[in-house]
Amino acid sequence: MGNGGNANRPVFASVGEATRAPIGWVDFCQEYRGECNTRASAPRDIVLTAKAWDDLIKVNNWVNDSIKPVTDIEHWGVVERWNFGEDGYGDCEDYVLVKRRMLMQAGWPREALLITVVRDKKGDGHAVLTVKTDRGEFVLDNQEAQILPWTQTGYKFVKRQSQADQNTWVSLGEPRNAPATVSAR
């Protein structure tokens, strides 16, 4: 779990203004009302112990191995549908929802498990799970086997759930708290 020389300098995404929730989340909340009926709460980060890291790896690997990738058009005949991949098939949002649910069932706080919309390396829309920890933000992804710090994914971060309220989405910008490197020459 090395993050190089930045071990004591976690880098966090810059959280911007509230923005529109993805239509997939809005529809998901209609279908799975109980998942979305939550009150605003205080943001919480995970203390990233060795056991917590091990749990993240186990959940990420299990979900990535258990769900077979398929587009929503192929699966449901619609452009966008978020669900829990109960039939063993799903796209990126479905992987994210299952990982998030499994971690919450294991006692992880919802406020540290944020559904995040990114542009992947090809520029396509993609969803990942951002885990907020005391050591920075890590990404659980179905396109990448390793859990990476968000700054090492190669993705452009667009928006994610607010830590305070999962039904509020916030835009994401450039990193903050990055170490300043200035040359005196």
C-alpha positions as a Markdown table, in Angstrom:
| # | Residue | x | y | z |
|---|---|---|---|---|
| 1 | Met | 0.0 | 0.0 | 0.0 |
| 2 | Gly | 2.9 | 2.4 | -0.6 |
| 3 | Asn | 2.1 | 5.8 | -1.8 |
| 4 | Gly | 5.7 | 6.9 | -2.2 |
| 5 | Gly | 7.1 | 9.9 | -0.4 |
| 6 | Asn | 3.6 | 11.3 | 0.2 |
| 7 | Ala | 2.8 | 9.0 | 3.1 |
| 8 | Asn | 2.2 | 11.9 | 5.4 |
| 9 | Arg | 0.6 | 14.2 | 2.8 |
| 10 | Pro | -2.7 | 12.8 | 1.6 |
| 11 | Val | -4.1 | 14.5 | -1.4 |
| 12 | Phe | -7.8 | 15.1 | -1.5 |
| 13 | Ala | -10.0 | 16.0 | -4.5 |
| 14 | Ser | -11.2 | 19.6 | -4.4 |
| 15 | Val | -15.0 | 19.6 | -3.8 |
| 16 | Gly | -16.9 | 22.2 | -5.6 |
| 17 | Glu | -20.5 | 23.4 | -5.8 |
| 18 | Ala | -23.6 | 21.1 | -5.6 |
| 19 | Thr | -24.5 | 19.7 | -9.0 |
| 20 | Arg | -27.1 | 17.5 | -10.6 |
| 21 | Ala | -27.2 | 13.9 | -9.5 |
| 22 | Pro | -26.7 | 11.4 | -12.3 |
| 23 | Ile | -30.1 | 10.3 | -13.8 |
| 24 | Gly | -29.0 | 6.7 | -13.0 |
| 25 | Trp | -28.9 | 7.6 | -9.3 |
| 26 | Val | -32.3 | 9.4 | -9.5 |
| 27 | Asp | -33.9 | 6.3 | -11.1 |
| 28 | Phe | -32.1 | 4.0 | -8.6 |
| 29 | Cys | -33.6 | 5.9 | -5.7 |
| 30 | Gln | -37.1 | 5.4 | -7.2 |
| 31 | Glu | -36.5 | 1.6 | -7.5 |
| 32 | Tyr | -34.6 | 1.2 | -4.2 |
| 33 | Arg | -36.2 | 3.8 | -2.0 |
| 34 | Gly | -34.8 | 2.4 | 1.2 |
| 35 | Glu | -31.2 | 2.9 | -0.1 |
| 36 | Cys | -31.7 | 6.6 | -0.6 |
| 37 | Asn | -33.9 | 7.6 | 2.4 |
| 38 | Thr | -31.2 | 8.9 | 4.6 |
| 39 | Arg | -30.6 | 12.1 | 6.5 |
| 40 | Ala | -27.7 | 14.4 | 6.2 |
| 41 | Ser | -24.9 | 13.6 | 8.6 |
| 42 | Ala | -21.4 | 14.6 | 9.6 |
| 43 | Pro | -18.7 | 13.6 | 7.1 |
| 44 | Arg | -16.5 | 10.7 | 8.3 |
| 45 | Asp | -13.3 | 9.3 | 7.0 |
| 46 | Ile | -12.0 | 5.7 | 7.6 |
| 47 | Val | -8.9 | 5.1 | 9.6 |
| 48 | Leu | -7.0 | 3.0 | 7.2 |
| 49 | Thr | -5.7 | 0.2 | 9.3 |
| 50 | Ala | -4.1 | -3.0 | 7.9 |
| 51 | Lys | -7.4 | -4.8 | 8.5 |
| 52 | Ala | -9.4 | -2.1 | 6.8 |
| 53 | Trp | -7.1 | -2.2 | 3.8 |
| 54 | Asp | -7.4 | -6.0 | 3.7 |
| 55 | Asp | -11.2 | -5.7 | 3.8 |
| 56 | Leu | -11.2 | -3.2 | 0.9 |
| 57 | Ile | -9.1 | -5.6 | -1.2 |
| 58 | Lys | -11.3 | -8.6 | -0.4 |
| 59 | Val | -14.5 | -6.7 | -1.3 |
| 60 | Asn | -13.1 | -5.2 | -4.5 |
| 61 | Asn | -11.7 | -8.5 | -5.7 |
| 62 | Trp | -14.9 | -10.5 | -4.8 |
| 63 | Val | -17.2 | -8.0 | -6.6 |
| 64 | Asn | -14.9 | -7.7 | -9.6 |
| 65 | Asp | -14.8 | -11.5 | -9.9 |
| 66 | Ser | -18.5 | -12.1 | -9.3 |
| 67 | Ile | -20.1 | -9.7 | -11.7 |
| 68 | Lys | -19.7 | -10.2 | -15.4 |
| 69 | Pro | -19.5 | -6.9 | -17.4 |
| 70 | Val | -22.3 | -6.1 | -19.7 |
| 71 | Thr | -23.7 | -2.7 | -20.9 |
| 72 | Asp | -27.2 | -1.6 | -19.7 |
| 73 | Ile | -28.4 | -1.7 | -23.4 |
| 74 | Glu | -27.3 | -5.4 | -23.7 |
| 75 | His | -28.6 | -6.2 | -20.2 |
| 76 | Trp | -31.9 | -4.2 | -19.9 |
| 77 | Gly | -32.5 | -2.6 | -23.3 |
| 78 | Val | -32.1 | 0.9 | -21.8 |
| 79 | Val | -29.2 | 3.3 | -21.9 |
| 80 | Glu | -28.8 | 3.7 | -18.1 |
| 81 | Arg | -30.0 | 1.6 | -15.2 |
| 82 | Trp | -28.2 | 1.3 | -11.8 |
| 83 | Asn | -28.8 | -1.8 | -9.7 |
| 84 | Phe | -27.1 | -4.4 | -7.6 |
| 85 | Gly | -26.3 | -6.9 | -10.3 |
| 86 | Glu | -28.3 | -9.5 | -8.6 |
| 87 | Asp | -28.3 | -11.7 | -11.7 |
| 88 | Gly | -24.5 | -11.6 | -11.8 |
| 89 | Tyr | -24.3 | -9.1 | -14.7 |
| 90 | Gly | -23.8 | -5.3 | -14.6 |
| 91 | Asp | -21.9 | -2.3 | -15.6 |
| 92 | Cys | -19.6 | 0.0 | -13.7 |
| 93 | Glu | -22.3 | 1.6 | -11.5 |
| 94 | Asp | -23.6 | -1.8 | -10.5 |
| 95 | Tyr | -20.1 | -2.9 | -9.3 |
| 96 | Val | -19.9 | 0.4 | -7.3 |
| 97 | Leu | -23.3 | -0.1 | -5.7 |
| 98 | Val | -22.4 | -3.7 | -4.6 |
| 99 | Lys | -19.0 | -2.8 | -3.2 |
| 100 | Arg | -20.6 | 0.1 | -1.3 |
| 101 | Arg | -23.4 | -2.0 | 0.1 |
| 102 | Met | -21.0 | -4.8 | 1.2 |
| 103 | Leu | -18.8 | -2.3 | 3.0 |
| 104 | Met | -21.7 | -0.6 | 4.7 |
| 105 | Gln | -23.1 | -4.0 | 5.8 |
| 106 | Ala | -19.6 | -4.7 | 7.3 |
| 107 | Gly | -20.0 | -1.5 | 9.4 |
| 108 | Trp | -18.2 | 1.1 | 7.2 |
| 109 | Pro | -19.8 | 4.6 | 7.3 |
| 110 | Arg | -21.7 | 5.6 | 4.2 |
| 111 | Glu | -20.1 | 9.0 | 4.6 |
| 112 | Ala | -16.7 | 7.6 | 3.6 |
| 113 | Leu | -18.0 | 5.6 | 0.6 |
| 114 | Leu | -18.8 | 7.9 | -2.3 |
| 115 | Ile | -20.1 | 7.0 | -5.7 |
| 116 | Thr | -18.0 | 9.0 | -8.1 |
| 117 | Val | -18.4 | 9.9 | -11.8 |
| 118 | Val | -15.2 | 10.1 | -13.8 |
| 119 | Arg | -14.0 | 10.3 | -17.4 |
| 120 | Asp | -11.8 | 7.2 | -17.9 |
| 121 | Lys | -8.6 | 7.1 | -19.9 |
| 122 | Lys | -10.5 | 7.0 | -23.2 |
| 123 | Gly | -12.7 | 9.9 | -22.2 |
| 124 | Asp | -15.8 | 7.8 | -21.6 |
| 125 | Gly | -18.1 | 8.2 | -18.6 |
| 126 | His | -17.3 | 5.8 | -15.8 |
| 127 | Ala | -18.3 | 5.2 | -12.2 |
| 128 | Val | -16.0 | 4.2 | -9.3 |
| 129 | Leu | -16.2 | 4.0 | -5.5 |
| 130 | Thr | -14.1 | 6.6 | -3.7 |
| 131 | Val | -13.2 | 5.6 | -0.2 |
| 132 | Lys | -12.3 | 8.6 | 2.0 |
| 133 | Thr | -9.6 | 7.7 | 4.5 |
| 134 | Asp | -7.2 | 9.4 | 6.9 |
| 135 | Arg | -4.5 | 8.6 | 4.3 |
| 136 | Gly | -6.3 | 10.1 | 1.3 |
| 137 | Glu | -8.9 | 9.0 | -1.2 |
| 138 | Phe | -8.7 | 5.5 | -2.7 |
| 139 | Val | -10.6 | 4.2 | -5.7 |
| 140 | Leu | -12.3 | 0.8 | -6.1 |
| 141 | Asp | -12.8 | 0.2 | -9.8 |
| 142 | Asn | -14.0 | -2.6 | -12.0 |
| 143 | Gln | -11.5 | -1.6 | -14.8 |
| 144 | Glu | -8.5 | -1.8 | -12.5 |
| 145 | Ala | -7.7 | -4.7 | -10.2 |
| 146 | Gln | -5.5 | -2.7 | -7.8 |
| 147 | Ile | -7.0 | -0.2 | -5.3 |
| 148 | Leu | -5.2 | 3.1 | -6.2 |
| 149 | Pro | -5.0 | 6.6 | -4.7 |
| 150 | Trp | -7.4 | 8.7 | -6.8 |
| 151 | Thr | -4.5 | 10.7 | -8.2 |
| 152 | Gln | -2.9 | 7.6 | -9.8 |
| 153 | Thr | -6.0 | 6.4 | -11.7 |
| 154 | Gly | -5.5 | 8.5 | -14.8 |
| 155 | Tyr | -9.1 | 9.5 | -14.6 |
| 156 | Lys | -10.6 | 13.0 | -14.7 |
| 157 | Phe | -12.9 | 13.3 | -11.7 |
| 158 | Val | -16.3 | 14.9 | -12.5 |
| 159 | Lys | -18.6 | 14.6 | -9.5 |
| 160 | Arg | -19.5 | 12.5 | -6.6 |
| 161 | Gln | -21.9 | 12.1 | -3.7 |
| 162 | Ser | -21.4 | 14.7 | -0.9 |
| 163 | Gln | -19.9 | 13.2 | 2.3 |
| 164 | Ala | -22.7 | 14.9 | 4.3 |
| 165 | Asp | -25.7 | 13.8 | 2.2 |
| 166 | Gln | -25.6 | 10.9 | -0.3 |
| 167 | Asn | -28.5 | 12.5 | -2.3 |
| 168 | Thr | -26.5 | 15.7 | -2.9 |
| 169 | Trp | -23.8 | 15.5 | -5.6 |
| 170 | Val | -20.9 | 17.9 | -5.8 |
| 171 | Ser | -18.6 | 18.8 | -8.7 |
| 172 | Leu | -14.9 | 17.8 | -8.3 |
| 173 | Gly | -11.9 | 19.9 | -9.3 |
| 174 | Glu | -8.1 | 19.9 | -9.1 |
| 175 | Pro | -6.4 | 18.4 | -6.1 |
| 176 | Arg | -5.9 | 20.4 | -2.9 |
| 177 | Asn | -3.3 | 19.9 | -0.2 |
| 178 | Ala | -0.8 | 18.7 | -2.8 |
| 179 | Pro | 2.8 | 19.3 | -1.7 |
| 180 | Ala | 4.1 | 22.5 | -3.2 |
| 181 | Thr | 7.3 | 22.1 | -5.1 |
| 182 | Val | 8.9 | 25.4 | -6.1 |
| 183 | Ser | 12.4 | 25.7 | -7.6 |
| 184 | Ala | 14.5 | 28.5 | -6.3 |
| 185 | Arg | 16.5 | 28.6 | -9.5 |
